[in-house]
Amino acid sequence: MKIKALKGFKDILPDEARTWQWIEETARGIFHRFGFTEIKVPILEKTELFARSIGAATDIVEKEMYTFSDRNGDSVTMRPEGTASVLRSYIEHGLQVQQPLQQLFTIGPMFRHERPQKGRLRQFHQMSVEALGSGNPRLDVEVIAMAWLLLKELGLSVSLEINSLGCAECRTVFKERLVAFLDSRRDGICDDCRRRSTTNPLRVLDCKSEHCREQYQEAPSILDHLCKGCSDHFDQTRQGLTLLDITFTVNPFMVRGLDYYTRTAFEFVTNALGAQSAVGAGGRYDGLVEQLGGPQKTPGIGFALGMERLVLLLSQQGVAAPGTECDLFVATLGETASEKGFVISQHLRAKGLRVSIDHEGRSLKSQMKQANRVNARCALIMGDDEIARSEAILRDMATKEQVVIPLKGGLEEWCAGIINIINDTTK
Ligand code: HAM
């Protein structure tokens, strides 16, 4: 019997992997432009790290983590997100000593045991970004602007929603009012919301039930409960976004599924992916470093974009990754030509060209078919007859035009001539 991949775990096949590479390259380029550097952190961490950061009463920690005892009997967890691991590493290595503002990003797989559906997997991939060491709202704007620019460069159109979740003080007051409101509507809300009203009341606000949503239209709003500091911070964040011409809407119902957020929270949403509307999300987490045992008063903000959702959205919006076609297909006929072609290929690759060659001695017709399959821009055609005349044929695969090129002098000269003509034909 054939062994299949686990439910919710997906292979990324070569055609799709090209899109993934393009997204990652574009992201790395933009992150570098904003001064962010890459950090690579382990996939497996102590379970406690996630319970303490994401929050014990969240869906992720309560029911979605891949947690098991390792061979020493220690409880370990496959990371469900990147922020906790990056902060653990930041604290463990005292990165703030080298540079007080740390701007980090990491790209890789995350694991959540959710019910798989379109855009929702059990192993998924995030590009996760964290800026640590400044509480300035300008940083909130810069981080959002970076994600916004990336989405724009990928050619995607999504909407930005923002909210403020306040700080520990103003949220406590808000929570009390919200719980009182929920108590007054106890009979009209779903079982899940009733349970959450005691375990994690803010989360009721993003309940998917239409009926609950209607009720919550009348719920107290976090935005009416912000303290002066949080309210100023939110105003300045909105002003900064406007200054950069970034369109957004304020969504006071956005609460996020992780408990560490304070002040700014944001999501990039689309209605093109069914129930999974967020392609990326993030926010500020000013108390988290301290909560994980790091230096006091180290504010931070970040976001993560989901790779699978970006790839889905790109194909739905008809955005294609630029082709990674090959520059030259070397087609040969006969022993001598085959050997020459083999040597030329290696030499041209050393000069930076993407070259494919047939090793099976197939007919010219089937070699041309193969050249088309690999999307070659040009084909170099050489038979033993051409070699005897010290020449070869270079064919532009798109226009089908052919030129005879002399193979005079040594290998260096041949290759320089081929490269010149390829560059001319593809200008
Ligand atoms: P999150 O909202 O849990 O935030 O996830 C961020 C993004 O990861 C989502 O918007 C979505 O694109 C993707 N994602 C999440 N779960 C799945 C899944 N099961 N299948 C496919 N894609 C998924 C965080 O993880 C925070 N750590 C973001 C952050 C960084 N906040 C501050 N810094």
Residues whose N, C-alpha, C, O or C-beta is under 5 A from the ligand:
A	BS01	HAM	E81 G82 T83 R112 E114 G119 R120 L121 F124 Q126 V129 A278 V279 G280 A281 G282 G283 I301 G302 F303 A304 L305 G306 E308 R309
